[in-house]
Amino acid sequence: MAVAATGDYDDNNIFARILRGEIPSQRVFENDWAVAFHDINPQAPVHVLVIPRGRWRSWADFAARAGEAEIAGFVRAVGQVAHDLGLEEPGYRLLANAGLDAHQEVPHLHVHLFGGRPLGPMLAR
């Protein structure tokens, strides 16, 4: 079920529970700003989710209300994960769904990082 990007933050969403250690995850990176872990239903040979530690529903929510250090820390973490996974060459894709039309399933900002094979066109026509 997709979720709207408006309203209050849901402290019981799956990513909030992963951050609290209530649900296990196969982590590949963590620092003060972000946690990255393998997706449980990978859509590419490498499919990692990068999530901020803060309570942000969407990219718009994060951009409007997070502090500069948190924004910079999260963006740098995404880049570091791509580097650490050896995806800079030959390349990778980032995807952040926001809201119902984009089929955002978890109401916590997250970036999908895909790689490990040619990924084809961005959207089906």
Summary of the structure (lengths in Angstrom):
residues: 125
radius of gyration: 14.1
end to end distance: 23.3
largest distance: 39.9
contacts: 328
relative contact order: 0.25
helix: 24%
strand: 20%
